Amino acid sequence: MSLLATVLCVPLTGCVPAEQRADITILNGAEPVSLDPAIIVGQADMRVVQGLFEGLTRLDPKTSRPIPGLAERWEISPDGKIYTFHLRTNLLWSTGEPIRADDIVYSWLRALNPATASEYAGQLFYLKNAEDFSAGKIKDPALVGVHAVDPFTIRVELNHPTAFFLDLCAFPTLYVVPRQAIEKYGDRWLKAKPLPSSGPYELVYWHLNDKVRLKKNPRYWDAANTQSDIIDILPVGSANVAINLYEHAEADVVWDAQLIPSELLDVLLKRPDFHTFNYLGTYFVRFNVTKKPFDDPRVRKALALAVDKKRIVEKITKGGEQTASHLVPGGTANYDSPDGLDYNPVLARKLLAEAGYPDGKKFPQFQYLFNASAGGGSKIHEKVAVELQQMWRDELGINMELRQTEWTAYLSAQTQLDFDLSRSSWIGDYDDAQTFLGMFTSNDGNNRTGWKNPGYDELIRKANDEPDLQARGKLFQQAETILVRDELPIIPLYFYVGINYFDTNKIQGIYPNILDNHPLQYIRKISSSSRREEAHSSAVDSQRSQSLLTSAATNH
């Protein structure tokens, strides 16, 4: 029996309730931690939330560029600092109440409120006084640069021109959320039945370790173009289970390279229903620099120099990933990264000795944190962890323990700096270097290293104040040099290759793009009759085209 057949013989388990079958079933990796746009941080959460809620803009499914969402149009002042958004006049919550400008203002201020504990609050710091309000230095929300001019007009004042601000308006942290439910239910507002949604879908239910079921929101302003009535989103972390469900037609779409059995990767990537594409994503290691001996840059550099990244992408990931010495992926708009550190075990041992640990002697044992996804865990993270463990033992003589936790505990440990080293990754929120470099400023909620560098912070601030793209890029390069060559609170390992699988003869509305963003409302299944009609139409078109070509040639 072939290896693929063996994998596909894994028995399907679990009880399927007697309910209407979904139009589309998507395997989404990890179980969502939350569906609150203000506090989510994981890609799996965001994929669900973008179906339930919307911002002033949304992302085009083909280009991932911002297009009108709740706002039908906007004006930008000549200096680039004032945005005036005009809401659509037909906006309604799924429960029937109108959506107005005050709802946008409330949602943004809620994300900035320290009590909300949004790790992405920094996405709003471009607004005047927003950072000081979030830090508690300013108490009056009226001083923050977002105001409802009238029920359908919002005026936003920025600290400086921000080229990607319209992209931010399409990011979950800036989505509009239902004030009426939050004020009534508090922290339990997501359990409201029905849950008011502003996006193309409503929440039917969220059963932990089972699925999230969404149904079309008939009151969504663009409901006429929402393609599927019911979508099921399943948390599956086991690649073997994912491919098994897909091959048995229990799933239509599978996101992520981590849901492909690594032992079958070479074979499966040759199939037409397995799709690869470049996108903005980096896999890296975080240090907790508040713990000894990782407070010493020499130690961090030594560990970085002892990693043979080529071995990781050739031996483990095997999907065409490129090794990374810097954080920002190539292809990011208006930016080229400086080189970081390459594999150099001789220099690594020298630096470790200078730090007081010759040949690893007296170096304390430490832990490497990584997550197991829902349904049994992704083996990629474990394999990378084992490889790093061996490299550092062989090259530096130091011993590392492996610490695997489930997704929620993993995120919590990172946030609380309850780790020594941690596996990490970052998917760009928008096509700009700021989405990668900005998170390592001292007060950013996504920093999660304990590292603070005033010089780095100042370079990032200057870059974001700089209207000239070339000068801005140079400032970012100086900052990234500090990050990946001088200080190293992180070790970049490789750049992701996007991989998902679905049959293009059966599923439409999913397009490869640099952000790996696939809005749910565009995804639909093609019926057999539709496929026959499309095939017939294509044949007719082909015959017509051939006839026209023949006629044109004859006339000529």
C-alpha positions in Angstrom: 0.0 0.0 0.0 1.3 3.5 -0.9 2.1 6.0 1.8 -0.7 8.3 0.5 -3.2 5.4 0.7 -2.0 4.6 4.2 -2.6 8.2 5.3 -6.0 8.2 3.7 -7.0 5.0 5.6 -7.0 6.8 8.9 -10.6 6.3 10.2 -12.8 9.4 10.4 -14.1 9.9 13.9 -16.6 12.0 15.6 -20.4 12.4 15.4 -22.0 14.6 12.8 -25.2 16.2 14.0 -28.3 15.9 11.8 -28.2 19.4 10.3 -28.1 21.1 6.9 -24.8 20.4 5.1 -22.7 23.5 4.7 -22.1 25.0 1.2 -18.4 25.2 2.0 -16.4 23.5 4.7 -13.0 24.9 5.5 -10.2 23.4 7.6 -8.6 26.3 9.5 -5.8 25.0 11.7 -5.9 26.1 15.3 -9.1 26.6 17.4 -9.9 30.3 17.6 -9.0 31.8 20.9 -11.7 34.5 20.6 -14.0 36.1 18.0 -13.6 39.6 19.5 -11.9 41.7 16.8 -10.2 43.9 19.4 -8.3 41.1 21.1 -7.6 38.4 18.5 -4.0 37.9 17.4 -4.0 34.6 15.5 -4.6 34.1 11.8 -7.1 31.4 12.4 -9.2 33.8 14.5 -8.9 36.5 12.0 -10.2 34.3 9.1 -13.4 33.7 11.0 -13.8 37.3 12.3 -13.5 38.8 8.9 -16.7 37.0 8.0 -18.6 38.4 11.0 -17.5 42.0 11.1 -16.2 44.7 8.8 -14.3 47.9 8.9 -14.5 51.2 6.9 -12.5 49.3 4.2 -12.2 45.7 3.3 -9.5 43.8 1.2 -9.9 43.0 -2.4 -9.8 39.1 -2.7 -7.4 39.2 -5.6 -5.0 42.0 -4.8 -5.4 42.4 -1.0 -5.6 46.1 -1.5 -8.1 48.1 0.5 -11.5 48.8 -1.2 -14.7 50.4 0.2 -16.3 48.6 3.0 -18.7 50.2 5.5 -17.5 53.5 4.0 -18.5 54.0 0.4 -16.0 56.8 -0.2 -13.5 59.1 1.6 -11.4 62.2 1.1 -7.8 62.7 2.2 -6.4 66.2 3.0 -3.5 67.5 1.0 -1.1 66.9 3.9 -2.2 63.3 4.2 -3.2 63.6 7.9 -7.0 64.1 7.7 -9.3 61.4 6.4 -13.0 62.0 6.0 -15.1 58.8 5.6 -18.6 58.7 4.3 -20.6 55.7 5.5 -23.1 53.9 3.3 -26.7 54.9 4.3 -28.0 51.3 4.2 -25.8 49.8 6.9 -27.6 47.6 9.4 -26.5 45.1 12.1 -27.6 41.6 11.4 -30.2 42.2 14.2 -31.7 45.1 12.4 -30.3 48.2 14.2 -28.6 50.9 12.1 -24.8 51.1 12.0 -23.7 54.7 12.4 -20.6 56.8 12.7 -20.8 56.7 16.5 -20.4 52.9 16.3 -17.1 53.3 14.5 -15.8 55.8 17.1 -16.9 53.5 20.0 -15.2 50.5 18.4 -11.9 52.2 17.9 -11.9 53.8 21.4 -12.7 50.4 22.9 -9.7 48.8 21.2 -7.5 51.6 22.6 -9.0 51.4 26.1 -6.4 49.7 28.4 -9.2 47.7 30.0 -9.7 45.9 26.7 -6.1 44.6 26.7 -5.8 44.7 22.9 -2.4 43.5 21.8 -3.1 45.2 18.5 -4.0 48.6 20.0 -0.9 49.9 18.3 -2.7 49.7 15.0 -4.5 52.8 16.1 -1.6 54.7 17.5 -1.3 56.6 14.2 -4.4 58.6 15.4 -3.7 61.9 17.2 -3.4 61.3 21.0 -4.3 57.6 20.6 -1.2 56.2 22.1 -1.4 58.5 25.2 -5.1 57.6 25.6 -4.2 53.9 25.5 -1.4 54.4 28.0 -3.8 56.2 30.4 -1.9 59.5 30.0 -5.0 61.1 28.5 -8.4 60.3 30.0 -10.7 62.3 27.7 -11.6 60.1 24.7 -12.7 63.3 22.8 -9.0 64.2 22.4 -8.4 61.1 20.3 -8.3 61.8 16.6 -11.6 60.1 15.6 -15.0 61.9 15.6 -18.4 61.4 14.3 -19.2 64.6 12.3 -22.8 63.4 11.7 -24.4 59.9 11.6 -22.8 59.1 8.3 -19.5 61.0 8.4 -16.3 60.2 10.4 -13.3 62.5 10.6 -9.9 61.0 11.4 -6.9 63.0 12.3 -3.5 61.3 12.1 -0.2 62.2 13.7 1.5 62.1 10.3 0.8 60.9 6.8 0.4 57.1 6.9 0.6 55.4 3.5 -1.1 52.2 4.7 -3.9 53.7 6.8 -6.6 52.5 4.5 -5.1 49.0 4.9 -5.4 49.4 8.6 -9.1 50.3 8.3 -9.6 46.8 6.9 -7.8 45.1 9.8 -9.9 43.4 12.5 -8.8 45.7 15.3 -10.5 48.5 13.5 -13.7 46.6 12.7 -17.0 47.9 14.0 -18.4 45.9 17.0 -21.9 46.0 18.5 -22.0 48.5 21.4 -25.5 47.4 22.3 -24.4 43.8 23.0 -21.1 44.7 24.7 -22.8 47.2 27.1 -25.5 44.6 27.9 -23.3 41.5 28.3 -19.9 42.8 29.1 -17.1 40.3 28.5 -19.6 37.7 27.6 -21.0 39.7 24.6 -19.9 37.0 22.1 -22.5 34.7 23.7 -25.4 37.1 22.8 -28.1 35.3 20.8 -28.4 36.5 18.2 -25.0 38.0 18.0 -25.1 41.3 16.1 -22.7 41.2 13.2 -21.7 43.9 10.7 -20.1 41.6 8.1 -21.4 39.2 5.4 -22.1 36.4 7.8 -23.9 35.8 11.2 -22.7 33.4 13.8 -24.9 30.3 14.1 -22.7 28.7 16.8 -19.2 28.1 17.9 -18.6 24.7 19.4 -15.2 24.3 20.8 -13.0 21.6 19.2 -15.8 21.0 16.7 -16.5 23.9 14.4 -17.7 27.5 13.8 -20.9 27.7 11.7 -21.7 30.9 9.8 -24.8 31.7 7.8 -25.3 34.5 5.3 -26.3 37.9 6.8 -29.3 39.1 4.7 -28.9 42.6 6.2 -25.3 43.0 5.1 -25.0 45.9 2.7 -23.5 43.7 0.0 -25.5 40.5 0.7 -26.4 40.2 -3.0 -22.8 39.3 -3.7 -22.2 37.0 -0.7 -21.7 33.7 -2.5 -22.4 30.9 0.0 -25.3 30.6 2.5 -23.6 28.4 5.1 -19.9 28.0 5.8 -18.4 25.6 8.4 -14.9 26.3 9.7 -13.3 23.4 11.5 -10.2 23.5 13.8 -7.9 20.7 12.6 -4.2 20.7 13.5 -3.3 17.2 12.3 -2.1 17.1 8.7 -3.1 13.5 8.3 -6.7 14.2 9.5 -6.9 17.2 7.2 -5.9 15.4 4.1 -8.2 12.5 5.1 -11.2 14.8 5.4 -10.4 16.5 2.2 -9.9 13.3 0.2 -13.2 12.0 1.5 -15.0 15.2 0.5 -15.7 16.2 4.1 -13.8 19.4 3.5 -13.6 21.7 0.5 -10.8 24.0 1.4 -7.7 23.5 3.5 -5.5 26.5 4.6 -1.8 26.3 5.4 1.2 24.3 4.6 1.1 22.9 8.1 -2.0 20.9 7.1 -0.1 18.9 4.5 1.6 15.7 5.7 5.3 16.5 5.4 6.1 13.0 4.2 3.8 13.5 1.3 4.7 17.1 0.5 6.8 16.3 -2.6 4.0 14.3 -4.1 1.1 16.5 -3.2 2.6 19.7 -4.4 2.6 18.2 -8.0 -1.2 17.9 -7.9 -3.3 20.6 -9.5 -5.5 21.1 -6.4 -2.5 22.1 -4.3 -1.6 25.7 -4.7 1.6 27.5 -3.7 2.3 31.3 -3.7 4.6 33.8 -2.2 3.3 35.9 0.7 4.4 38.1 3.5 5.2 35.6 6.3 8.3 34.9 8.5 9.1 32.0 10.9 11.4 33.1 13.7 12.5 32.4 17.3 11.8 34.9 20.1 14.2 35.4 23.0 12.9 36.5 26.4 15.6 39.1 27.0 14.5 39.6 30.6 15.9 36.2 31.6 19.6 35.4 32.0 21.7 34.6 30.1 19.5 35.8 27.2 19.8 39.4 28.4 23.3 39.3 26.8 23.4 40.1 23.1 26.5 38.0 22.7 24.6 34.9 23.8 21.7 35.7 21.5 24.1 36.2 18.6 25.9 33.0 19.4 22.7 31.0 19.2 21.7 32.7 16.0 25.1 32.0 14.3 24.9 28.3 15.3 21.6 27.7 13.3 22.0 26.1 9.9 18.8 27.4 8.4 19.3 25.7 5.1 19.1 22.4 6.9 15.7 23.3 8.3 14.1 24.3 4.9 15.6 21.3 3.1 15.1 18.7 5.7 11.9 19.8 7.4 9.7 22.3 5.7 10.5 21.2 2.1 7.9 23.5 0.5 10.3 25.9 -1.3 10.8 28.2 1.7 13.7 30.6 1.6 16.1 30.9 4.5 15.9 34.3 6.4 18.6 36.4 7.9 16.3 39.4 8.3 12.7 39.8 9.4 10.9 41.6 6.5 10.2 39.3 3.6 11.4 40.1 0.1 8.8 41.7 -2.1 7.5 44.0 0.6 6.4 47.3 -1.0 9.1 50.0 -1.2 11.6 48.2 0.9 14.7 46.0 0.8 16.0 44.5 4.0 19.6 44.6 5.2 21.3 41.2 5.6 21.5 39.7 9.1 23.7 37.0 10.4 24.6 33.9 8.5 25.6 30.4 9.7 29.0 30.7 11.4 29.5 28.2 14.2 33.1 29.3 14.8 32.1 32.8 15.5 29.2 31.5 17.6 31.5 29.6 19.9 33.8 32.6 20.2 30.9 34.9 21.3 29.6 32.3 23.7 33.1 32.1 25.3 33.3 35.9 25.5 29.9 35.8 27.4 31.4 33.5 30.0 30.4 30.1 28.6 33.4 28.5 26.8 32.2 25.3 25.1 28.9 25.7 26.8 30.2 25.2 30.3 28.0 26.5 33.1 25.4 27.5 30.6 22.0 27.0 32.3 19.5 24.5 30.9 16.7 26.4 29.2 13.3 25.7 27.5 12.0 26.3 24.0 8.3 26.9 23.8 6.2 25.8 20.8 2.6 25.1 20.2 0.6 22.1 19.3 -2.4 23.0 17.1 -5.9 21.6 17.6 -6.5 18.0 16.9 -3.0 16.7 17.7 -0.5 19.3 16.8 1.5 20.3 13.8 4.7 18.3 13.6 6.6 21.1 11.8 7.0 23.1 15.0 8.2 20.0 16.9 10.6 19.0 14.1 12.1 22.5 14.0 12.4 22.5 17.8 14.3 19.1 17.7 16.6 20.4 15.0 17.4 23.5 16.9 18.0 21.5 20.1 20.5 19.3 18.2 22.3 22.2 16.5 22.9 24.1 19.7 24.0 20.9 21.6 26.4 19.9 18.8 27.8 23.4 18.0 27.7 25.1 21.4 27.5 22.4 23.9 24.3 23.7 25.5 21.2 21.8 26.4 17.6 22.9 25.7 14.4 21.3 26.9 11.3 21.3 24.6 8.1 22.7 26.0 5.0 22.0 24.0 1.6 23.5 24.9 -1.8 23.9 23.3 -2.4 27.1 21.3 -4.2 29.2 24.0 -1.5 28.4 26.6 1.2 29.1 24.1 -0.2 32.6 23.4 -0.7 33.3 27.1 2.9 32.2 27.9 4.3 34.5 25.2 2.2 37.5 26.4 3.3 37.0 30.0 7.0 36.4 29.0 6.7 32.9 30.6 9.3 31.4 28.3 13.1 31.3 27.6 12.9 30.9 23.8 9.7 30.6 21.8 8.9 29.6 18.2 7.1 32.5 16.5 5.8 33.6 13.2 4.4 36.8 11.7 2.1 37.2 8.8 2.0 40.7 7.4 -1.2 42.6 8.2 -0.6 44.9 5.2 2.0 45.3 2.5 4.5 47.6 4.3 7.7 47.0 6.3 6.0 48.7 9.3 3.8 45.6 9.9 6.9 43.6 10.8 9.3 46.2 12.3 6.7 48.2 14.2 5.9 45.3 16.5 9.3 45.3 18.2 9.0 48.9 19.5 9.1 49.0 23.2 5.4 49.5 23.9 3.9 47.4 21.1 1.7 44.6 22.5 3.0 42.1 19.9 6.7 42.6 20.9 6.6 39.7 23.5 10.4 39.6 24.0 10.9 42.1 26.8 13.4 43.9 24.5 13.4 47.7 24.6 15.7 49.9 22.5 15.0 53.7 22.5 17.2 54.1 19.4 15.2 51.5 17.5 11.9 53.2 18.7 13.1 56.5 17.4 14.1 55.2 14.0 10.6 53.6 13.6 8.9 56.9 14.6 11.1 58.9 12.2 10.4 56.4 9.4 6.7 56.7 9.9 6.9 60.5 9.9 8.9 60.5 6.7 6.8 61.1 3.5 9.7 60.3 1.1 9.6 56.5 0.5 13.3 56.2 -0.2 14.3 58.1 2.9 11.7 56.1 4.9 13.2 52.8 3.6 16.7 53.8 4.8 15.4 54.6 8.3 13.7 51.2 8.4 16.9 49.5 7.2 18.8 51.1 10.1 16.2 49.9 12.5 16.2 46.3 11.1 20.0 46.2 11.3 19.7 46.8 15.1 17.0 44.0 15.2 18.7 41.3 13.2 22.4 42.1 13.4 23.2 44.1 16.5 20.7 43.2 19.3 18.9 40.1 18.0 15.9 39.7 20.3 14.8 37.3 17.5 16.3 34.8 15.2 14.7 34.8 11.7 14.7 31.2 10.3 12.8 31.2 7.0 10.1 33.0 4.9 6.9 31.2 4.4 5.5 29.9 1.1 1.8 30.0 1.0 0.1 26.6 0.4 -3.5 25.7 0.4 -5.5 23.0 -1.3 -8.9 23.0 -3.0 -10.2 21.9 -6.4 -10.5 24.9 -8.7 -13.0 22.9 -10.8 -15.3 22.8 -7.7 -14.4 26.0 -5.7 -14.2 29.5 -6.9 -13.4 32.8 -5.2 -10.0 32.0 -3.7 -7.0 33.9 -5.2 -3.3 33.8 -4.3 -2.2 37.1 -2.9 0.7 38.5 -0.9 -1.2 38.6 2.4 -2.7 35.1 2.1 -6.1 36.8 2.7 -9.2 35.1 1.4 -12.5 36.8 2.3 -15.2 34.3 3.0 -18.0 36.1 1.1 -16.3 35.5 -2.3 -15.9 31.7 -1.9 -18.5 29.4 -3.5 -18.9 25.9 -4.7 -19.7 25.2 -8.3 -22.4 22.7 -8.9 -22.0 19.9 -11.4 -24.6 21.4 -13.7 -22.8 24.8 -13.4 -19.5 23.1 -14.3 -21.2 21.5 -17.4 -22.7 24.8 -18.4 -19.3 26.6 -18.0 -17.6 23.8 -20.0 -20.2 24.1 -22.7 -19.9 27.9 -22.7 -16.1 27.7 -22.9 -16.4 25.3 -25.9 -18.8 27.6 -27.6 -16.6 30.6 -26.9 -13.6 28.6 -28.2 -15.5 27.7 -31.4 -16.7 31.3 -31.8 -13.1 32.6 -31.3 -11.8 30.1 -33.9 -14.5 31.2 -36.3 -13.6 34.8 -35.9 -9.9 34.1 -36.3 -10.6 32.2 -39.5 -12.9 35.0 -40.8 -10.3 37.6 -39.9 -7.6 35.6 -41.7 -9.8 35.2 -44.8 -10.7 38.8 -44.9 -7.1 39.8 -44.6 
